[in-house]
Amino acid sequence: MKDAGYTGYLSSEYEGVREPWRSIEQVRRQHSLMRQTADKL
């Protein structure tokens, strides 16, 4: 993506269970995975 000149952003949605702290942890993990994936592209 970077090599192709992409300068936009990545977006994520959470549609899982809305239990306190569980959803926060799942979103944190998803964002971490997205950052790792984007860094490798």
mmJSON file of the N, C-alpha and C atoms, coordinates in Angstrom:
{"data_MODEL":{"atom_site":{
"group_PDB":["ATOM","ATOM","ATOM","ATOM","ATOM","ATOM","ATOM","ATOM","ATOM","ATOM","ATOM","ATOM","ATOM","ATOM","ATOM","ATOM","ATOM","ATOM","ATOM","ATOM","ATOM","ATOM","ATOM","ATOM","ATOM","ATOM","ATOM","ATOM","ATOM","ATOM","ATOM","ATOM","ATOM","ATOM","ATOM","ATOM","ATOM","ATOM","ATOM","ATOM","ATOM","ATOM","ATOM","ATOM","ATOM","ATOM","ATOM","ATOM","ATOM","ATOM","ATOM","ATOM","ATOM","ATOM","ATOM","ATOM","ATOM","ATOM","ATOM","ATOM","ATOM","ATOM","ATOM","ATOM","ATOM","ATOM","ATOM","ATOM","ATOM","ATOM","ATOM","ATOM","ATOM","ATOM","ATOM","ATOM","ATOM","ATOM","ATOM","ATOM","ATOM","ATOM","ATOM","ATOM","ATOM","ATOM","ATOM","ATOM","ATOM","ATOM","ATOM","ATOM","ATOM","ATOM","ATOM","ATOM","ATOM","ATOM","ATOM","ATOM","ATOM","ATOM","ATOM","ATOM","ATOM","ATOM","ATOM","ATOM","ATOM","ATOM","ATOM","ATOM","ATOM","ATOM","ATOM","ATOM","ATOM","ATOM","ATOM","ATOM","ATOM","ATOM","ATOM"],
"id":[1,2,3,4,5,6,7,8,9,10,11,12,13,14,15,16,17,18,19,20,21,22,23,24,25,26,27,28,29,30,31,32,33,34,35,36,37,38,39,40,41,42,43,44,45,46,47,48,49,50,51,52,53,54,55,56,57,58,59,60,61,62,63,64,65,66,67,68,69,70,71,72,73,74,75,76,77,78,79,80,81,82,83,84,85,86,87,88,89,90,91,92,93,94,95,96,97,98,99,100,101,102,103,104,105,106,107,108,109,110,111,112,113,114,115,116,117,118,119,120,121,122,123],
"type_symbol":["N","C","C","N","C","C","N","C","C","N","C","C","N","C","C","N","C","C","N","C","C","N","C","C","N","C","C","N","C","C","N","C","C","N","C","C","N","C","C","N","C","C","N","C","C","N","C","C","N","C","C","N","C","C","N","C","C","N","C","C","N","C","C","N","C","C","N","C","C","N","C","C","N","C","C","N","C","C","N","C","C","N","C","C","N","C","C","N","C","C","N","C","C","N","C","C","N","C","C","N","C","C","N","C","C","N","C","C","N","C","C","N","C","C","N","C","C","N","C","C","N","C","C"],
"label_atom_id":["N","CA","C","N","CA","C","N","CA","C","N","CA","C","N","CA","C","N","CA","C","N","CA","C","N","CA","C","N","CA","C","N","CA","C","N","CA","C","N","CA","C","N","CA","C","N","CA","C","N","CA","C","N","CA","C","N","CA","C","N","CA","C","N","CA","C","N","CA","C","N","CA","C","N","CA","C","N","CA","C","N","CA","C","N","CA","C","N","CA","C","N","CA","C","N","CA","C","N","CA","C","N","CA","C","N","CA","C","N","CA","C","N","CA","C","N","CA","C","N","CA","C","N","CA","C","N","CA","C","N","CA","C","N","CA","C","N","CA","C","N","CA","C"],
"label_alt_id":[null,null,null,null,null,null,null,null,null,null,null,null,null,null,null,null,null,null,null,null,null,null,null,null,null,null,null,null,null,null,null,null,null,null,null,null,null,null,null,null,null,null,null,null,null,null,null,null,null,null,null,null,null,null,null,null,null,null,null,null,null,null,null,null,null,null,null,null,null,null,null,null,null,null,null,null,null,null,null,null,null,null,null,null,null,null,null,null,null,null,null,null,null,null,null,null,null,null,null,null,null,null,null,null,null,null,null,null,null,null,null,null,null,null,null,null,null,null,null,null,null,null,null],
"label_comp_id":["MET","MET","MET","LYS","LYS","LYS","ASP","ASP","ASP","ALA","ALA","ALA","GLY","GLY","GLY","TYR","TYR","TYR","THR","THR","THR","GLY","GLY","GLY","TYR","TYR","TYR","LEU","LEU","LEU","SER","SER","SER","SER","SER","SER","GLU","GLU","GLU","TYR","TYR","TYR","GLU","GLU","GLU","GLY","GLY","GLY","VAL","VAL","VAL","ARG","ARG","ARG","GLU","GLU","GLU","PRO","PRO","PRO","TRP","TRP","TRP","ARG","ARG","ARG","SER","SER","SER","ILE","ILE","ILE","GLU","GLU","GLU","GLN","GLN","GLN","VAL","VAL","VAL","ARG","ARG","ARG","ARG","ARG","ARG","GLN","GLN","GLN","HIS","HIS","HIS","SER","SER","SER","LEU","LEU","LEU","MET","MET","MET","ARG","ARG","ARG","GLN","GLN","GLN","THR","THR","THR","ALA","ALA","ALA","ASP","ASP","ASP","LYS","LYS","LYS","LEU","LEU","LEU"],
"label_asym_id":["A","A","A","A","A","A","A","A","A","A","A","A","A","A","A","A","A","A","A","A","A","A","A","A","A","A","A","A","A","A","A","A","A","A","A","A","A","A","A","A","A","A","A","A","A","A","A","A","A","A","A","A","A","A","A","A","A","A","A","A","A","A","A","A","A","A","A","A","A","A","A","A","A","A","A","A","A","A","A","A","A","A","A","A","A","A","A","A","A","A","A","A","A","A","A","A","A","A","A","A","A","A","A","A","A","A","A","A","A","A","A","A","A","A","A","A","A","A","A","A","A","A","A"],
"label_entity_id":["1","1","1","1","1","1","1","1","1","1","1","1","1","1","1","1","1","1","1","1","1","1","1","1","1","1","1","1","1","1","1","1","1","1","1","1","1","1","1","1","1","1","1","1","1","1","1","1","1","1","1","1","1","1","1","1","1","1","1","1","1","1","1","1","1","1","1","1","1","1","1","1","1","1","1","1","1","1","1","1","1","1","1","1","1","1","1","1","1","1","1","1","1","1","1","1","1","1","1","1","1","1","1","1","1","1","1","1","1","1","1","1","1","1","1","1","1","1","1","1","1","1","1"],
"label_seq_id":[1,1,1,2,2,2,3,3,3,4,4,4,5,5,5,6,6,6,7,7,7,8,8,8,9,9,9,10,10,10,11,11,11,12,12,12,13,13,13,14,14,14,15,15,15,16,16,16,17,17,17,18,18,18,19,19,19,20,20,20,21,21,21,22,22,22,23,23,23,24,24,24,25,25,25,26,26,26,27,27,27,28,28,28,29,29,29,30,30,30,31,31,31,32,32,32,33,33,33,34,34,34,35,35,35,36,36,36,37,37,37,38,38,38,39,39,39,40,40,40,41,41,41],
"pdbx_PDB_ins_code":[null,null,null,null,null,null,null,null,null,null,null,null,null,null,null,null,null,null,null,null,null,null,null,null,null,null,null,null,null,null,null,null,null,null,null,null,null,null,null,null,null,null,null,null,null,null,null,null,null,null,null,null,null,null,null,null,null,null,null,null,null,null,null,null,null,null,null,null,null,null,null,null,null,null,null,null,null,null,null,null,null,null,null,null,null,null,null,null,null,null,null,null,null,null,null,null,null,null,null,null,null,null,null,null,null,null,null,null,null,null,null,null,null,null,null,null,null,null,null,null,null,null,null],
"Cartn_x":[0.825,0.0,0.875,1.882,2.764,3.51,3.979,4.704,3.83,2.541,1.602,1.197,1.681,1.396,0.121,-0.42,-1.646,-1.367,-2.164,-1.988,-3.265,-4.206,-5.479,-5.359,-6.458,-6.482,-7.242,-7.057,-7.791,-8.87,-9.994,-11.118,-11.516,-12.027,-12.488,-13.821,-14.589,-15.864,-15.888,-16.556,-16.727,-18.207,-18.592,-19.99,-20.155,-19.217,-19.248,-20.044,-19.841,-20.531,-20.086,-21.008,-20.715,-20.534,-19.763,-19.487,-18.352,-18.463,-17.395,-16.028,-15.053,-13.648,-13.397,-14.328,-14.119,-14.059,-15.015,-15.031,-13.829,-13.411,-12.241,-11.006,-10.828,-9.67,-9.72,-10.888,-11.0,-10.693,-11.158,-10.861,-9.37,-8.775,-7.34,-6.545,-6.933,-6.246,-6.431,-7.636,-7.893,-7.028,-6.934,-6.121,-4.651,-4.196,-2.812,-2.548,-3.458,-3.316,-3.307,-4.169,-4.212,-2.898,-2.345,-1.06,0.053,0.104,1.133,1.0,-0.213,-0.456,-0.083,-0.471,-0.168,1.342,2.055,3.505,4.206,3.602,4.212,3.899,2.91,2.509,3.408],
"Cartn_y":[-1.182,0.0,1.254,1.248,2.408,2.591,1.48,1.546,2.072,1.842,2.305,3.764,4.371,5.775,6.032,4.994,5.168,6.033,7.079,7.984,8.111,7.22,7.255,6.638,6.161,5.56,4.243,3.447,2.199,2.408,1.781,1.938,0.573,0.549,-0.714,-0.502,-1.563,-1.548,-2.71,-2.515,-3.596,-3.9,-5.14,-5.537,-6.731,-6.89,-8.019,-7.734,-8.601,-8.503,-7.234,-6.524,-5.255,-5.425,-6.403,-6.589,-5.657,-5.062,-4.163,-4.843,-4.134,-4.537,-5.567,-6.477,-7.47,-6.789,-5.91,-5.239,-4.322,-3.667,-2.789,-3.591,-4.748,-5.596,-6.122,-6.495,-7.012,-5.926,-4.718,-3.61,-3.289,-3.305,-3.044,-4.071,-5.337,-6.393,-6.231,-5.854,-5.659,-4.516,-3.421,-2.291,-2.67,-3.45,-3.919,-4.773,-5.672,-6.517,-5.678,-4.667,-3.797,-3.033,-2.543,-1.827,-2.749,-3.943,-4.914,-5.257,-5.471,-5.814,-4.656,-3.451,-2.282,-2.042,-2.29,-2.11,-3.093,-4.245,-5.261,-5.05,-4.22,-4.004,-3.007],
"Cartn_z":[0.0,0.0,0.0,0.836,0.891,-0.417,-0.995,-2.261,-3.394,-3.295,-4.316,-4.097,-3.004,-2.733,-1.945,-1.326,-0.539,0.672,0.831,1.972,2.795,2.567,3.297,4.672,5.169,6.502,6.454,7.462,7.606,8.655,8.461,9.367,9.914,11.135,11.705,12.409,12.493,13.207,14.178,15.28,16.242,16.353,16.066,16.159,17.091,18.003,18.918,20.175,21.137,22.429,23.149,23.733,24.401,25.902,26.312,27.733,28.144,29.332,29.789,29.743,29.292,29.183,28.095,27.84,26.775,25.413,25.138,23.843,23.68,24.74,24.673,24.295,24.895,24.609,23.176,22.7,21.341,20.31,20.547,19.629,19.67,20.857,20.971,20.17,20.269,19.527,18.022,17.615,16.187,15.645,16.376,15.935,15.882,16.827,16.821,15.585,15.272,14.092,12.818,12.746,11.565,11.412,12.507,12.434,11.949,12.504,12.09,10.612,10.168,8.76,7.847,8.207,7.39,7.302,8.389,8.384,7.446,7.227,6.36,4.877,4.585,3.194,2.494],
"occupancy":[1.0,1.0,1.0,1.0,1.0,1.0,1.0,1.0,1.0,1.0,1.0,1.0,1.0,1.0,1.0,1.0,1.0,1.0,1.0,1.0,1.0,1.0,1.0,1.0,1.0,1.0,1.0,1.0,1.0,1.0,1.0,1.0,1.0,1.0,1.0,1.0,1.0,1.0,1.0,1.0,1.0,1.0,1.0,1.0,1.0,1.0,1.0,1.0,1.0,1.0,1.0,1.0,1.0,1.0,1.0,1.0,1.0,1.0,1.0,1.0,1.0,1.0,1.0,1.0,1.0,1.0,1.0,1.0,1.0,1.0,1.0,1.0,1.0,1.0,1.0,1.0,1.0,1.0,1.0,1.0,1.0,1.0,1.0,1.0,1.0,1.0,1.0,1.0,1.0,1.0,1.0,1.0,1.0,1.0,1.0,1.0,1.0,1.0,1.0,1.0,1.0,1.0,1.0,1.0,1.0,1.0,1.0,1.0,1.0,1.0,1.0,1.0,1.0,1.0,1.0,1.0,1.0,1.0,1.0,1.0,1.0,1.0,1.0],
"B_iso_or_equiv":[0.0,0.0,0.0,0.0,0.0,0.0,0.0,0.0,0.0,0.0,0.0,0.0,0.0,0.0,0.0,0.0,0.0,0.0,0.0,0.0,0.0,0.0,0.0,0.0,0.0,0.0,0.0,0.0,0.0,0.0,0.0,0.0,0.0,0.0,0.0,0.0,0.0,0.0,0.0,0.0,0.0,0.0,0.0,0.0,0.0,0.0,0.0,0.0,0.0,0.0,0.0,0.0,0.0,0.0,0.0,0.0,0.0,0.0,0.0,0.0,0.0,0.0,0.0,0.0,0.0,0.0,0.0,0.0,0.0,0.0,0.0,0.0,0.0,0.0,0.0,0.0,0.0,0.0,0.0,0.0,0.0,0.0,0.0,0.0,0.0,0.0,0.0,0.0,0.0,0.0,0.0,0.0,0.0,0.0,0.0,0.0,0.0,0.0,0.0,0.0,0.0,0.0,0.0,0.0,0.0,0.0,0.0,0.0,0.0,0.0,0.0,0.0,0.0,0.0,0.0,0.0,0.0,0.0,0.0,0.0,0.0,0.0,0.0],
"pdbx_formal_charge":[null,null,null,null,null,null,null,null,null,null,null,null,null,null,null,null,null,null,null,null,null,null,null,null,null,null,null,null,null,null,null,null,null,null,null,null,null,null,null,null,null,null,null,null,null,null,null,null,null,null,null,null,null,null,null,null,null,null,null,null,null,null,null,null,null,null,null,null,null,null,null,null,null,null,null,null,null,null,null,null,null,null,null,null,null,null,null,null,null,null,null,null,null,null,null,null,null,null,null,null,null,null,null,null,null,null,null,null,null,null,null,null,null,null,null,null,null,null,null,null,null,null,null],
"auth_seq_id":[1,1,1,2,2,2,3,3,3,4,4,4,5,5,5,6,6,6,7,7,7,8,8,8,9,9,9,10,10,10,11,11,11,12,12,12,13,13,13,14,14,14,15,15,15,16,16,16,17,17,17,18,18,18,19,19,19,20,20,20,21,21,21,22,22,22,23,23,23,24,24,24,25,25,25,26,26,26,27,27,27,28,28,28,29,29,29,30,30,30,31,31,31,32,32,32,33,33,33,34,34,34,35,35,35,36,36,36,37,37,37,38,38,38,39,39,39,40,40,40,41,41,41],
"auth_comp_id":["MET","MET","MET","LYS","LYS","LYS","ASP","ASP","ASP","ALA","ALA","ALA","GLY","GLY","GLY","TYR","TYR","TYR","THR","THR","THR","GLY","GLY","GLY","TYR","TYR","TYR","LEU","LEU","LEU","SER","SER","SER","SER","SER","SER","GLU","GLU","GLU","TYR","TYR","TYR","GLU","GLU","GLU","GLY","GLY","GLY","VAL","VAL","VAL","ARG","ARG","ARG","GLU","GLU","GLU","PRO","PRO","PRO","TRP","TRP","TRP","ARG","ARG","ARG","SER","SER","SER","ILE","ILE","ILE","GLU","GLU","GLU","GLN","GLN","GLN","VAL","VAL","VAL","ARG","ARG","ARG","ARG","ARG","ARG","GLN","GLN","GLN","HIS","HIS","HIS","SER","SER","SER","LEU","LEU","LEU","MET","MET","MET","ARG","ARG","ARG","GLN","GLN","GLN","THR","THR","THR","ALA","ALA","ALA","ASP","ASP","ASP","LYS","LYS","LYS","LEU","LEU","LEU"],
"auth_asym_id":["A","A","A","A","A","A","A","A","A","A","A","A","A","A","A","A","A","A","A","A","A","A","A","A","A","A","A","A","A","A","A","A","A","A","A","A","A","A","A","A","A","A","A","A","A","A","A","A","A","A","A","A","A","A","A","A","A","A","A","A","A","A","A","A","A","A","A","A","A","A","A","A","A","A","A","A","A","A","A","A","A","A","A","A","A","A","A","A","A","A","A","A","A","A","A","A","A","A","A","A","A","A","A","A","A","A","A","A","A","A","A","A","A","A","A","A","A","A","A","A","A","A","A"],
"auth_atom_id":["N","CA","C","N","CA","C","N","CA","C","N","CA","C","N","CA","C","N","CA","C","N","CA","C","N","CA","C","N","CA","C","N","CA","C","N","CA","C","N","CA","C","N","CA","C","N","CA","C","N","CA","C","N","CA","C","N","CA","C","N","CA","C","N","CA","C","N","CA","C","N","CA","C","N","CA","C","N","CA","C","N","CA","C","N","CA","C","N","CA","C","N","CA","C","N","CA","C","N","CA","C","N","CA","C","N","CA","C","N","CA","C","N","CA","C","N","CA","C","N","CA","C","N","CA","C","N","CA","C","N","CA","C","N","CA","C","N","CA","C","N","CA","C"],
"pdbx_PDB_model_num":[1,1,1,1,1,1,1,1,1,1,1,1,1,1,1,1,1,1,1,1,1,1,1,1,1,1,1,1,1,1,1,1,1,1,1,1,1,1,1,1,1,1,1,1,1,1,1,1,1,1,1,1,1,1,1,1,1,1,1,1,1,1,1,1,1,1,1,1,1,1,1,1,1,1,1,1,1,1,1,1,1,1,1,1,1,1,1,1,1,1,1,1,1,1,1,1,1,1,1,1,1,1,1,1,1,1,1,1,1,1,1,1,1,1,1,1,1,1,1,1,1,1,1]
}}}
